[in-house]
Amino acid sequence: MSVTMLIFYATEGSLLQTKLCLLTQQHRIELKTIWVNKFAAAMVRMGPIGVVTGQAGEIRVNCRVINSKNA
């Protein structure tokens, strides 16, 4: 291993020791956990929604609005 790599690893290691870095990493982990939990709950809520296919389904022009029958 080169001296440059040793210095790099030593510097990275010292960054992880700082309180601010640790708090930042903990915050990111918490945010990810919150997002994953909310996503999972949304998928469970969407489970009962029936998927409409074939002639009964439609490709929406605007995903938030049901297409008009006259279009």
CHARMM-style PDB file with segment names, atoms N, HN, CA, C and O in Angstrom:
ATOM      1  N   MET     1       0.852  -1.177   0.000  1.00  0.00      PROA
ATOM      2  CA  MET     1       0.000   0.000   0.000  1.00  0.00      PROA
ATOM      3  C   MET     1       0.896   1.238   0.000  1.00  0.00      PROA
ATOM      4  O   MET     1       1.886   1.304   0.728  1.00  0.00      PROA
ATOM      5  N   SER     2       0.535   2.205  -0.820  1.00  0.00      PROA
ATOM      6  HN  SER     2      -0.270   2.152  -1.412  1.00  0.00      PROA
ATOM      7  CA  SER     2       1.366   3.405  -0.933  1.00  0.00      PROA
ATOM      8  C   SER     2       1.145   4.340   0.257  1.00  0.00      PROA
ATOM      9  O   SER     2       0.165   4.223   0.993  1.00  0.00      PROA
ATOM     10  N   VAL     3       2.070   5.250   0.419  1.00  0.00      PROA
ATOM     11  HN  VAL     3       2.866   5.344  -0.178  1.00  0.00      PROA
ATOM     12  CA  VAL     3       1.971   6.246   1.487  1.00  0.00      PROA
ATOM     13  C   VAL     3       0.724   7.095   1.284  1.00  0.00      PROA
ATOM     14  O   VAL     3       0.054   7.457   2.251  1.00  0.00      PROA
ATOM     15  N   THR     4       0.412   7.412   0.032  1.00  0.00      PROA
ATOM     16  HN  THR     4       0.956   7.118  -0.753  1.00  0.00      PROA
ATOM     17  CA  THR     4      -0.771   8.222  -0.272  1.00  0.00      PROA
ATOM     18  C   THR     4      -2.035   7.525   0.214  1.00  0.00      PROA
ATOM     19  O   THR     4      -2.906   8.157   0.811  1.00  0.00      PROA
ATOM     20  N   MET     5      -2.134   6.236  -0.037  1.00  0.00      PROA
ATOM     21  HN  MET     5      -1.426   5.722  -0.522  1.00  0.00      PROA
ATOM     22  CA  MET     5      -3.311   5.492   0.394  1.00  0.00      PROA
ATOM     23  C   MET     5      -3.390   5.428   1.911  1.00  0.00      PROA
ATOM     24  O   MET     5      -4.477   5.525   2.480  1.00  0.00      PROA
ATOM     25  N   LEU     6      -2.251   5.264   2.570  1.00  0.00      PROA
ATOM     26  HN  LEU     6      -1.368   5.185   2.108  1.00  0.00      PROA
ATOM     27  CA  LEU     6      -2.246   5.233   4.032  1.00  0.00      PROA
ATOM     28  C   LEU     6      -2.712   6.562   4.601  1.00  0.00      PROA
ATOM     29  O   LEU     6      -3.478   6.592   5.565  1.00  0.00      PROA
ATOM     30  N   ILE     7      -2.259   7.657   4.015  1.00  0.00      PROA
ATOM     31  HN  ILE     7      -1.637   7.633   3.233  1.00  0.00      PROA
ATOM     32  CA  ILE     7      -2.689   8.981   4.470  1.00  0.00      PROA
ATOM     33  C   ILE     7      -4.188   9.143   4.232  1.00  0.00      PROA
ATOM     34  O   ILE     7      -4.905   9.659   5.089  1.00  0.00      PROA
ATOM     35  N   PHE     8      -4.661   8.698   3.059  1.00  0.00      PROA
ATOM     36  HN  PHE     8      -4.078   8.279   2.362  1.00  0.00      PROA
ATOM     37  CA  PHE     8      -6.079   8.791   2.739  1.00  0.00      PROA
ATOM     38  C   PHE     8      -6.918   8.051   3.778  1.00  0.00      PROA
ATOM     39  O   PHE     8      -7.891   8.592   4.303  1.00  0.00      PROA
ATOM     40  N   TYR     9      -6.527   6.801   4.071  1.00  0.00      PROA
ATOM     41  HN  TYR     9      -5.736   6.362   3.645  1.00  0.00      PROA
ATOM     42  CA  TYR     9      -7.287   6.018   5.039  1.00  0.00      PROA
ATOM     43  C   TYR     9      -7.220   6.633   6.430  1.00  0.00      PROA
ATOM     44  O   TYR     9      -8.215   6.631   7.155  1.00  0.00      PROA
ATOM     45  N   ALA    10      -6.081   7.150   6.804  1.00  0.00      PROA
ATOM     46  HN  ALA    10      -5.273   7.151   6.215  1.00  0.00      PROA
ATOM     47  CA  ALA    10      -5.937   7.782   8.112  1.00  0.00      PROA
ATOM     48  C   ALA    10      -6.832   9.015   8.196  1.00  0.00      PROA
ATOM     49  O   ALA    10      -7.459   9.258   9.227  1.00  0.00      PROA
ATOM     50  N   THR    11      -6.893   9.791   7.117  1.00  0.00      PROA
ATOM     51  HN  THR    11      -6.384   9.593   6.279  1.00  0.00      PROA
ATOM     52  CA  THR    11      -7.728  10.992   7.101  1.00  0.00      PROA
ATOM     53  C   THR    11      -9.196  10.618   7.172  1.00  0.00      PROA
ATOM     54  O   THR    11      -9.953  11.218   7.936  1.00  0.00      PROA
ATOM     55  N   GLU    12      -9.611   9.625   6.379  1.00  0.00      PROA
ATOM     56  HN  GLU    12      -8.996   9.137   5.759  1.00  0.00      PROA
ATOM     57  CA  GLU    12     -11.001   9.176   6.399  1.00  0.00      PROA
ATOM     58  C   GLU    12     -11.384   8.675   7.794  1.00  0.00      PROA
ATOM     59  O   GLU    12     -12.478   8.956   8.285  1.00  0.00      PROA
ATOM     60  N   GLY    13     -10.490   7.945   8.415  1.00  0.00      PROA
ATOM     61  HN  GLY    13      -9.601   7.717   8.016  1.00  0.00      PROA
ATOM     62  CA  GLY    13     -10.749   7.429   9.749  1.00  0.00      PROA
ATOM     63  C   GLY    13     -10.935   8.538  10.762  1.00  0.00      PROA
ATOM     64  O   GLY    13     -11.789   8.440  11.643  1.00  0.00      PROA
ATOM     65  N   SER    14     -10.148   9.585  10.648  1.00  0.00      PROA
ATOM     66  HN  SER    14      -9.454   9.664   9.933  1.00  0.00      PROA
ATOM     67  CA  SER    14     -10.281  10.692  11.591  1.00  0.00      PROA
ATOM     68  C   SER    14     -11.577  11.447  11.368  1.00  0.00      PROA
ATOM     69  O   SER    14     -12.158  11.967  12.321  1.00  0.00      PROA
ATOM     70  N   LEU    15     -12.047  11.519  10.115  1.00  0.00      PROA
ATOM     71  HN  LEU    15     -11.575  11.096   9.341  1.00  0.00      PROA
ATOM     72  CA  LEU    15     -13.326  12.181   9.841  1.00  0.00      PROA
ATOM     73  C   LEU    15     -14.481  11.444  10.517  1.00  0.00      PROA
ATOM     74  O   LEU    15     -15.414  12.064  11.028  1.00  0.00      PROA
ATOM     75  N   LEU    16     -14.407  10.130  10.513  1.00  0.00      PROA
ATOM     76  HN  LEU    16     -13.649   9.627  10.098  1.00  0.00      PROA
ATOM     77  CA  LEU    16     -15.469   9.356  11.136  1.00  0.00      PROA
ATOM     78  C   LEU    16     -15.475   9.500  12.652  1.00  0.00      PROA
ATOM     79  O   LEU    16     -16.464   9.174  13.309  1.00  0.00      PROA
ATOM     80  N   GLN    17     -14.397   9.975  13.189  1.00  0.00      PROA
ATOM     81  HN  GLN    17     -13.594  10.240  12.656  1.00  0.00      PROA
ATOM     82  CA  GLN    17     -14.309  10.142  14.631  1.00  0.00      PROA
ATOM     83  C   GLN    17     -14.962  11.430  15.108  1.00  0.00      PROA
ATOM     84  O   GLN    17     -15.273  11.564  16.291  1.00  0.00      PROA
ATOM     85  N   THR    18     -15.171  12.372  14.207  1.00  0.00      PROA
ATOM     86  HN  THR    18     -14.919  12.263  13.246  1.00  0.00      PROA
ATOM     87  CA  THR    18     -15.721  13.654  14.640  1.00  0.00      PROA
ATOM     88  C   THR    18     -17.197  13.508  14.987  1.00  0.00      PROA
ATOM     89  O   THR    18     -17.916  12.726  14.364  1.00  0.00      PROA
ATOM     90  N   LYS    19     -17.633  14.252  15.963  1.00  0.00      PROA
ATOM     91  HN  LYS    19     -17.049  14.887  16.469  1.00  0.00      PROA
ATOM     92  CA  LYS    19     -19.014  14.176  16.425  1.00  0.00      PROA
ATOM     93  C   LYS    19     -19.984  14.620  15.329  1.00  0.00      PROA
ATOM     94  O   LYS    19     -21.034  14.004  15.150  1.00  0.00      PROA
ATOM     95  N   LEU    20     -19.647  15.669  14.603  1.00  0.00      PROA
ATOM     96  HN  LEU    20     -18.794  16.170  14.748  1.00  0.00      PROA
ATOM     97  CA  LEU    20     -20.527  16.164  13.547  1.00  0.00      PROA
ATOM     98  C   LEU    20     -20.722  15.111  12.468  1.00  0.00      PROA
ATOM     99  O   LEU    20     -21.834  14.912  11.980  1.00  0.00      PROA
ATOM    100  N   CYS    21     -19.646  14.441  12.100  1.00  0.00      PROA
ATOM    101  HN  CYS    21     -18.742  14.602  12.496  1.00  0.00      PROA
ATOM    102  CA  CYS    21     -19.743  13.392  11.071  1.00  0.00      PROA
ATOM    103  C   CYS    21     -20.627  12.255  11.556  1.00  0.00      PROA
ATOM    104  O   CYS    21     -21.468  11.758  10.807  1.00  0.00      PROA
ATOM    105  N   LEU    22     -20.445  11.845  12.787  1.00  0.00      PROA
ATOM    106  HN  LEU    22     -19.762  12.249  13.395  1.00  0.00      PROA
ATOM    107  CA  LEU    22     -21.263  10.760  13.335  1.00  0.00      PROA
ATOM    108  C   LEU    22     -22.729  11.149  13.386  1.00  0.00      PROA
ATOM    109  O   LEU    22     -23.598  10.346  13.047  1.00  0.00      PROA
ATOM    110  N   LEU    23     -23.013  12.384  13.809  1.00  0.00      PROA
ATOM    111  HN  LEU    23     -22.307  13.037  14.085  1.00  0.00      PROA
ATOM    112  CA  LEU    23     -24.393  12.849  13.873  1.00  0.00      PROA
ATOM    113  C   LEU    23     -25.008  12.924  12.479  1.00  0.00      PROA
ATOM    114  O   LEU    23     -26.177  12.586  12.293  1.00  0.00      PROA
ATOM    115  N   THR    24     -24.226  13.364  11.511  1.00  0.00      PROA
ATOM    116  HN  THR    24     -23.276  13.638  11.662  1.00  0.00      PROA
ATOM    117  CA  THR    24     -24.721  13.444  10.141  1.00  0.00      PROA
ATOM    118  C   THR    24     -25.061  12.064   9.610  1.00  0.00      PROA
ATOM    119  O   THR    24     -26.109  11.877   8.993  1.00  0.00      PROA
ATOM    120  N   GLN    25     -24.198  11.108   9.841  1.00  0.00      PROA
ATOM    121  HN  GLN    25     -23.346  11.259  10.342  1.00  0.00      PROA
ATOM    122  CA  GLN    25     -24.451   9.743   9.368  1.00  0.00      PROA
ATOM    123  C   GLN    25     -25.667   9.132  10.064  1.00  0.00      PROA
ATOM    124  O   GLN    25     -26.467   8.447   9.427  1.00  0.00      PROA
ATOM    125  N   GLN    26     -25.807   9.374  11.353  1.00  0.00      PROA
ATOM    126  HN  GLN    26     -25.157   9.931  11.870  1.00  0.00      PROA
ATOM    127  CA  GLN    26     -26.964   8.855  12.082  1.00  0.00      PROA
ATOM    128  C   GLN    26     -28.252   9.461  11.534  1.00  0.00      PROA
ATOM    129  O   GLN    26     -29.258   8.766  11.389  1.00  0.00      PROA
ATOM    130  N   HSD    27     -28.219  10.753  11.230  1.00  0.00      PROA
ATOM    131  HN  HSD    27     -27.402  11.317  11.348  1.00  0.00      PROA
ATOM    132  CA  HSD    27     -29.391  11.449  10.688  1.00  0.00      PROA
ATOM    133  C   HSD    27     -29.771  10.854   9.329  1.00  0.00      PROA
ATOM    134  O   HSD    27     -30.948  10.614   9.063  1.00  0.00      PROA
ATOM    135  N   ARG    28     -28.784  10.618   8.479  1.00  0.00      PROA
ATOM    136  HN  ARG    28     -27.827  10.813   8.695  1.00  0.00      PROA
ATOM    137  CA  ARG    28     -29.061  10.028   7.164  1.00  0.00      PROA
ATOM    138  C   ARG    28     -29.654   8.639   7.296  1.00  0.00      PROA
ATOM    139  O   ARG    28     -30.570   8.283   6.555  1.00  0.00      PROA
ATOM    140  N   ILE    29     -29.147   7.855   8.227  1.00  0.00      PROA
ATOM    141  HN  ILE    29     -28.403   8.145   8.829  1.00  0.00      PROA
ATOM    142  CA  ILE    29     -29.676   6.510   8.453  1.00  0.00      PROA
ATOM    143  C   ILE    29     -31.123   6.587   8.929  1.00  0.00      PROA
ATOM    144  O   ILE    29     -31.969   5.814   8.478  1.00  0.00      PROA
ATOM    145  N   GLU    30     -31.411   7.523   9.844  1.00  0.00      PROA
ATOM    146  HN  GLU    30     -30.724   8.150  10.211  1.00  0.00      PROA
ATOM    147  CA  GLU    30     -32.774   7.682  10.348  1.00  0.00      PROA
ATOM    148  C   GLU    30     -33.718   8.104   9.223  1.00  0.00      PROA
ATOM    149  O   GLU    30     -34.826   7.577   9.113  1.00  0.00      PROA
ATOM    150  N   LEU    31     -33.283   9.055   8.382  1.00  0.00      PROA
ATOM    151  HN  LEU    31     -32.383   9.482   8.471  1.00  0.00      PROA
ATOM    152  CA  LEU    31     -34.124   9.503   7.270  1.00  0.00      PROA
ATOM    153  C   LEU    31     -34.412   8.345   6.319  1.00  0.00      PROA
ATOM    154  O   LEU    31     -35.544   8.186   5.862  1.00  0.00      PROA
ATOM    155  N   LYS    32     -33.404   7.545   6.020  1.00  0.00      PROA
ATOM    156  HN  LYS    32     -32.485   7.675   6.390  1.00  0.00      PROA
ATOM    157  CA  LYS    32     -33.607   6.409   5.120  1.00  0.00      PROA
ATOM    158  C   LYS    32     -34.586   5.422   5.739  1.00  0.00      PROA
ATOM    159  O   LYS    32     -35.461   4.900   5.047  1.00  0.00      PROA
ATOM    160  N   THR    33     -34.447   5.163   7.023  1.00  0.00      PROA
ATOM    161  HN  THR    33     -33.736   5.587   7.585  1.00  0.00      PROA
ATOM    162  CA  THR    33     -35.335   4.236   7.713  1.00  0.00      PROA
ATOM    163  C   THR    33     -36.767   4.759   7.674  1.00  0.00      PROA
ATOM    164  O   THR    33     -37.700   3.996   7.423  1.00  0.00      PROA
ATOM    165  N   ILE    34     -36.945   6.052   7.921  1.00  0.00      PROA
ATOM    166  HN  ILE    34     -36.187   6.671   8.126  1.00  0.00      PROA
ATOM    167  CA  ILE    34     -38.280   6.655   7.878  1.00  0.00      PROA
ATOM    168  C   ILE    34     -38.866   6.510   6.476  1.00  0.00      PROA
ATOM    169  O   ILE    34     -40.026   6.127   6.326  1.00  0.00      PROA
ATOM    170  N   TRP    35     -38.071   6.814   5.449  1.00  0.00      PROA
ATOM    171  HN  TRP    35     -37.128   7.126   5.571  1.00  0.00      PROA
ATOM    172  CA  TRP    35     -38.558   6.724   4.075  1.00  0.00      PROA
ATOM    173  C   TRP    35     -38.949   5.292   3.733  1.00  0.00      PROA
ATOM    174  O   TRP    35     -40.007   5.058   3.149  1.00  0.00      PROA
ATOM    175  N   VAL    36     -38.107   4.342   4.091  1.00  0.00      PROA
ATOM    176  HN  VAL    36     -37.248   4.531   4.566  1.00  0.00      PROA
ATOM    177  CA  VAL    36     -38.388   2.936   3.784  1.00  0.00      PROA
ATOM    178  C   VAL    36     -39.683   2.500   4.474  1.00  0.00      PROA
ATOM    179  O   VAL    36     -40.502   1.808   3.871  1.00  0.00      PROA
ATOM    180  N   ASN    37     -39.870   2.900   5.725  1.00  0.00      PROA
ATOM    181  HN  ASN    37     -39.204   3.463   6.215  1.00  0.00      PROA
ATOM    182  CA  ASN    37     -41.079   2.525   6.454  1.00  0.00      PROA
ATOM    183  C   ASN    37     -42.326   3.143   5.816  1.00  0.00      PROA
ATOM    184  O   ASN    37     -43.353   2.476   5.685  1.00  0.00      PROA
ATOM    185  N   LYS    38     -42.236   4.420   5.418  1.00  0.00      PROA
ATOM    186  HN  LYS    38     -41.402   4.962   5.525  1.00  0.00      PROA
ATOM    187  CA  LYS    38     -43.378   5.075   4.773  1.00  0.00      PROA
ATOM    188  C   LYS    38     -43.685   4.427   3.421  1.00  0.00      PROA
ATOM    189  O   LYS    38     -44.850   4.240   3.070  1.00  0.00      PROA
ATOM    190  N   PHE    39     -42.646   4.088   2.671  1.00  0.00      PROA
ATOM    191  HN  PHE    39     -41.700   4.239   2.957  1.00  0.00      PROA
ATOM    192  CA  PHE    39     -42.841   3.442   1.374  1.00  0.00      PROA
ATOM    193  C   PHE    39     -43.518   2.087   1.552  1.00  0.00      PROA
ATOM    194  O   PHE    39     -44.445   1.751   0.816  1.00  0.00      PROA
ATOM    195  N   ALA    40     -43.059   1.318   2.521  1.00  0.00      PROA
ATOM    196  HN  ALA    40     -42.305   1.591   3.119  1.00  0.00      PROA
ATOM    197  CA  ALA    40     -43.642   0.001   2.779  1.00  0.00      PROA
ATOM    198  C   ALA    40     -45.114   0.137   3.171  1.00  0.00      PROA
ATOM    199  O   ALA    40     -45.952  -0.635   2.703  1.00  0.00      PROA
ATOM    200  N   ALA    41     -45.431   1.103   4.018  1.00  0.00      PROA
ATOM    201  HN  ALA    41     -44.750   1.730   4.398  1.00  0.00      PROA
ATOM    202  CA  ALA    41     -46.822   1.316   4.426  1.00  0.00      PROA
ATOM    203  C   ALA    41     -47.688   1.711   3.230  1.00  0.00      PROA
ATOM    204  O   ALA    41     -48.833   1.270   3.122  1.00  0.00      PROA
ATOM    205  N   ALA    42     -47.153   2.533   2.336  1.00  0.00      PROA
ATOM    206  HN  ALA    42     -46.223   2.891   2.423  1.00  0.00      PROA
ATOM    207  CA  ALA    42     -47.890   2.934   1.136  1.00  0.00      PROA
ATOM    208  C   ALA    42     -48.152   1.738   0.229  1.00  0.00      PROA
ATOM    209  O   ALA    42     -49.233   1.622  -0.349  1.00  0.00      PROA
ATOM    210  N   MET    43     -47.184   0.858   0.102  1.00  0.00      PROA
ATOM    211  HN  MET    43     -46.306   0.952   0.571  1.00  0.00      PROA
ATOM    212  CA  MET    43     -47.368  -0.334  -0.733  1.00  0.00      PROA
ATOM    213  C   MET    43     -48.461  -1.234  -0.148  1.00  0.00      PROA
ATOM    214  O   MET    43     -49.256  -1.810  -0.892  1.00  0.00      PROA
ATOM    215  N   VAL    44     -48.500  -1.353   1.169  1.00  0.00      PROA
ATOM    216  HN  VAL    44     -47.854  -0.886   1.773  1.00  0.00      PROA
ATOM    217  CA  VAL    44     -49.531  -2.162   1.823  1.00  0.00      PROA
ATOM    218  C   VAL    44     -50.904  -1.540   1.573  1.00  0.00      PROA
ATOM    219  O   VAL    44     -51.863  -2.253   1.275  1.00  0.00      PROA
ATOM    220  N   ARG    45     -51.005  -0.206   1.693  1.00  0.00      PROA
ATOM    221  HN  ARG    45     -50.227   0.374   1.935  1.00  0.00      PROA
ATOM    222  CA  ARG    45     -52.286   0.472   1.439  1.00  0.00      PROA
ATOM    223  C   ARG    45     -52.730   0.316  -0.007  1.00  0.00      PROA
ATOM    224  O   ARG    45     -53.927   0.251  -0.283  1.00  0.00      PROA
ATOM    225  N   MET    46     -51.772   0.254  -0.939  1.00  0.00      PROA
ATOM    226  HN  MET    46     -50.799   0.307  -0.715  1.00  0.00      PROA
ATOM    227  CA  MET    46     -52.112   0.119  -2.349  1.00  0.00      PROA
ATOM    228  C   MET    46     -52.440  -1.316  -2.733  1.00  0.00      PROA
ATOM    229  O   MET    46     -52.958  -1.558  -3.823  1.00  0.00      PROA
ATOM    230  N   GLY    47     -52.149  -2.261  -1.866  1.00  0.00      PROA
ATOM    231  HN  GLY    47     -51.728  -2.064  -0.980  1.00  0.00      PROA
ATOM    232  CA  GLY    47     -52.392  -3.670  -2.153  1.00  0.00      PROA
ATOM    233  C   GLY    47     -53.811  -3.981  -2.609  1.00  0.00      PROA
ATOM    234  O   GLY    47     -53.985  -4.719  -3.579  1.00  0.00      PROA
ATOM    235  N   PRO    48     -54.842  -3.439  -1.935  1.00  0.00      PROA
ATOM    236  CA  PRO    48     -56.224  -3.756  -2.327  1.00  0.00      PROA
ATOM    237  C   PRO    48     -56.671  -3.108  -3.650  1.00  0.00      PROA
ATOM    238  O   PRO    48     -57.719  -3.474  -4.182  1.00  0.00      PROA
ATOM    239  N   ILE    49     -55.910  -2.173  -4.177  1.00  0.00      PROA
ATOM    240  HN  ILE    49     -55.059  -1.876  -3.745  1.00  0.00      PROA
ATOM    241  CA  ILE    49     -56.301  -1.516  -5.424  1.00  0.00      PROA
ATOM    242  C   ILE    49     -56.222  -2.535  -6.549  1.00  0.00      PROA
ATOM    243  O   ILE    49     -55.188  -3.170  -6.752  1.00  0.00      PROA
ATOM    244  N   GLY    50     -57.301  -2.683  -7.265  1.00  0.00      PROA
ATOM    245  HN  GLY    50     -58.142  -2.167  -7.100  1.00  0.00      PROA
ATOM    246  CA  GLY    50     -57.318  -3.636  -8.369  1.00  0.00      PROA
ATOM    247  C   GLY    50     -56.613  -3.060  -9.589  1.00  0.00      PROA
ATOM    248  O   GLY    50     -56.754  -1.876  -9.895  1.00  0.00      PROA
ATOM    249  N   VAL    51     -55.868  -3.887 -10.269  1.00  0.00      PROA
ATOM    250  HN  VAL    51     -55.754  -4.849 -10.020  1.00  0.00      PROA
ATOM    251  CA  VAL    51     -55.191  -3.459 -11.486  1.00  0.00      PROA
ATOM    252  C   VAL    51     -56.149  -3.672 -12.652  1.00  0.00      PROA
ATOM    253  O   VAL    51     -56.669  -4.771 -12.844  1.00  0.00      PROA
ATOM    254  N   VAL    52     -56.376  -2.622 -13.425  1.00  0.00      PROA
ATOM    255  HN  VAL    52     -55.953  -1.729 -13.269  1.00  0.00      PROA
ATOM    256  CA  VAL    52     -57.278  -2.703 -14.556  1.00  0.00      PROA
ATOM    257  C   VAL    52     -56.432  -2.844 -15.819  1.00  0.00      PROA
ATOM    258  O   VAL    52     -55.534  -2.041 -16.070  1.00  0.00      PROA
ATOM    259  N   THR    53     -56.729  -3.871 -16.606  1.00  0.00      PROA
ATOM    260  HN  THR    53     -57.460  -4.523 -16.403  1.00  0.00      PROA
ATOM    261  CA  THR    53     -55.942  -4.126 -17.810  1.00  0.00      PROA
ATOM    262  C   THR    53     -56.861  -4.280 -19.014  1.00  0.00      PROA
ATOM    263  O   THR    53     -58.084  -4.310 -18.877  1.00  0.00      PROA
ATOM    264  N   GLY    54     -56.268  -4.376 -20.174  1.00  0.00      PROA
ATOM    265  HN  GLY    54     -55.274  -4.351 -20.285  1.00  0.00      PROA
ATOM    266  CA  GLY    54     -57.030  -4.609 -21.409  1.00  0.00      PROA
ATOM    267  C   GLY    54     -57.970  -3.458 -21.722  1.00  0.00      PROA
ATOM    268  O   GLY    54     -57.611  -2.294 -21.542  1.00  0.00      PROA
ATOM    269  N   GLN    55     -59.183  -3.776 -22.195  1.00  0.00      PROA
ATOM    270  HN  GLN    55     -59.475  -4.722 -22.342  1.00  0.00      PROA
ATOM    271  CA  GLN    55     -60.162  -2.757 -22.577  1.00  0.00      PROA
ATOM    272  C   GLN    55     -60.671  -1.959 -21.382  1.00  0.00      PROA
ATOM    273  O   GLN    55     -61.114  -0.822 -21.543  1.00  0.00      PROA
ATOM    274  N   ALA    56     -60.613  -2.534 -20.197  1.00  0.00      PROA
ATOM    275  HN  ALA    56     -60.254  -3.458 -20.066  1.00  0.00      PROA
ATOM    276  CA  ALA    56     -61.091  -1.840 -18.996  1.00  0.00      PROA
ATOM    277  C   ALA    56     -60.089  -0.791 -18.506  1.00  0.00      PROA
ATOM    278  O   ALA    56     -60.461   0.128 -17.778  1.00  0.00      PROA
ATOM    279  N   GLY    57     -58.832  -0.924 -18.900  1.00  0.00      PROA
ATOM    280  HN  GLY    57     -58.529  -1.671 -19.492  1.00  0.00      PROA
ATOM    281  CA  GLY    57     -57.798  -0.006 -18.439  1.00  0.00      PROA
ATOM    282  C   GLY    57     -57.641   1.176 -19.372  1.00  0.00      PROA
ATOM    283  O   GLY    57     -58.288   1.241 -20.417  1.00  0.00      PROA
ATOM    284  N   GLU    58     -56.792   2.102 -19.000  1.00  0.00      PROA
ATOM    285  HN  GLU    58     -56.267   2.050 -18.150  1.00  0.00      PROA
ATOM    286  CA  GLU    58     -56.510   3.254 -19.855  1.00  0.00      PROA
ATOM    287  C   GLU    58     -55.108   3.775 -19.575  1.00  0.00      PROA
ATOM    288  O   GLU    58     -54.582   3.622 -18.473  1.00  0.00      PROA
ATOM    289  N   ILE    59     -54.526   4.379 -20.568  1.00  0.00      PROA
ATOM    290  HN  ILE    59     -54.954   4.503 -21.463  1.00  0.00      PROA
ATOM    291  CA  ILE    59     -53.266   5.091 -20.387  1.00  0.00      PROA
ATOM    292  C   ILE    59     -53.636   6.551 -20.232  1.00  0.00      PROA
ATOM    293  O   ILE    59     -54.171   7.161 -21.157  1.00  0.00      PROA
ATOM    294  N   ARG    60     -53.360   7.105 -19.089  1.00  0.00      PROA
ATOM    295  HN  ARG    60     -52.925   6.610 -18.337  1.00  0.00      PROA
ATOM    296  CA  ARG    60     -53.779   8.484 -18.807  1.00  0.00      PROA
ATOM    297  C   ARG    60     -52.868   9.491 -19.482  1.00  0.00      PROA
ATOM    298  O   ARG    60     -51.649   9.329 -19.534  1.00  0.00      PROA
ATOM    299  N   VAL    61     -53.499  10.537 -19.998  1.00  0.00      PROA
ATOM    300  HN  VAL    61     -54.489  10.669 -19.956  1.00  0.00      PROA
ATOM    301  CA  VAL    61     -52.750  11.646 -20.584  1.00  0.00      PROA
ATOM    302  C   VAL    61     -52.041  12.398 -19.460  1.00  0.00      PROA
ATOM    303  O   VAL    61     -50.883  12.793 -19.598  1.00  0.00      PROA
ATOM    304  N   ASN    62     -52.752  12.593 -18.341  1.00  0.00      PROA
ATOM    305  HN  ASN    62     -53.692  12.272 -18.229  1.00  0.00      PROA
ATOM    306  CA  ASN    62     -52.207  13.210 -17.138  1.00  0.00      PROA
ATOM    307  C   ASN    62     -52.448  12.202 -16.022  1.00  0.00      PROA
ATOM    308  O   ASN    62     -53.597  11.849 -15.756  1.00  0.00      PROA
ATOM    309  N   CYS    63     -51.401  11.735 -15.368  1.00  0.00      PROA
ATOM    310  HN  CYS    63     -50.468  12.022 -15.583  1.00  0.00      PROA
ATOM    311  CA  CYS    63     -51.529  10.650 -14.387  1.00  0.00      PROA
ATOM    312  C   CYS    63     -52.453  11.000 -13.223  1.00  0.00      PROA
ATOM    313  O   CYS    63     -52.928  10.102 -12.529  1.00  0.00      PROA
ATOM    314  N   ARG    64     -52.717  12.286 -12.997  1.00  0.00      PROA
ATOM    315  HN  ARG    64     -52.331  13.016 -13.561  1.00  0.00      PROA
ATOM    316  CA  ARG    64     -53.564  12.697 -11.884  1.00  0.00      PROA
ATOM    317  C   ARG    64     -55.033  12.825 -12.256  1.00  0.00      PROA
ATOM    318  O   ARG    64     -55.873  13.053 -11.385  1.00  0.00      PROA
ATOM    319  N   VAL    65     -55.354  12.682 -13.531  1.00  0.00      PROA
ATOM    320  HN  VAL    65     -54.672  12.497 -14.239  1.00  0.00      PROA
ATOM    321  CA  VAL    65     -56.717  12.921 -13.992  1.00  0.00      PROA
ATOM    322  C   VAL    65     -57.182  11.737 -14.830  1.00  0.00      PROA
ATOM    323  O   VAL    65     -56.449  11.245 -15.688  1.00  0.00      PROA
ATOM    324  N   ILE    66     -58.412  11.284 -14.572  1.00  0.00      PROA
ATOM    325  HN  ILE    66     -59.008  11.684 -13.875  1.00  0.00      PROA
ATOM    326  CA  ILE    66     -58.996  10.231 -15.405  1.00  0.00      PROA
ATOM    327  C   ILE    66     -59.326  10.849 -16.758  1.00  0.00      PROA
ATOM    328  O   ILE    66     -59.899  11.937 -16.818  1.00  0.00      PROA
ATOM    329  N   ASN    67     -58.969  10.165 -17.844  1.00  0.00      PROA
ATOM    330  HN  ASN    67     -58.503   9.282 -17.795  1.00  0.00      PROA
ATOM    331  CA  ASN    67     -59.255  10.685 -19.183  1.00  0.00      PROA
ATOM    332  C   ASN    67     -60.763  10.831 -19.365  1.00  0.00      PROA
ATOM    333  O   ASN    67     -61.540  10.031 -18.844  1.00  0.00      PROA
ATOM    334  N   SER    68     -61.169  11.863 -20.113  1.00  0.00      PROA
ATOM    335  HN  SER    68     -60.538  12.512 -20.536  1.00  0.00      PROA
ATOM    336  CA  SER    68     -62.600  12.023 -20.398  1.00  0.00      PROA
ATOM    337  C   SER    68     -63.002  10.982 -21.425  1.00  0.00      PROA
ATOM    338  O   SER    68     -62.190  10.561 -22.249  1.00  0.00      PROA
ATOM    339  N   LYS    69     -64.240  10.576 -21.373  1.00  0.00      PROA
ATOM    340  HN  LYS    69     -64.900  10.917 -20.704  1.00  0.00      PROA
ATOM    341  CA  LYS    69     -64.750   9.549 -22.296  1.00  0.00      PROA
ATOM    342  C   LYS    69     -64.881  10.096 -23.717  1.00  0.00      PROA
ATOM    343  O   LYS    69     -64.937   9.321 -24.672  1.00  0.00      PROA
ATOM    344  N   ASN    70     -64.932  11.431 -23.869  1.00  0.00      PROA
ATOM    345  HN  ASN    70     -64.886  12.060 -23.093  1.00  0.00      PROA
ATOM    346  CA  ASN    70     -65.102  12.067 -25.170  1.00  0.00      PROA
ATOM    347  C   ASN    70     -63.796  12.239 -25.919  1.00  0.00      PROA
ATOM    348  O   ASN    70     -63.808  12.556 -27.108  1.00  0.00      PROA
ATOM    349  N   ALA    71     -62.678  12.037 -25.256  1.00  0.00      PROA
ATOM    350  HN  ALA    71     -62.668  11.779 -24.290  1.00  0.00      PROA
ATOM    351  CA  ALA    71     -61.382  12.320 -25.875  1.00  0.00      PROA
ATOM    352  C   ALA    71     -60.984  11.280 -26.881  1.00  0.00      PROA
ATOM    353  OT1 ALA    71     -59.916  11.383 -27.485  1.00  0.00      PROA
TER     354      ALA     71
END
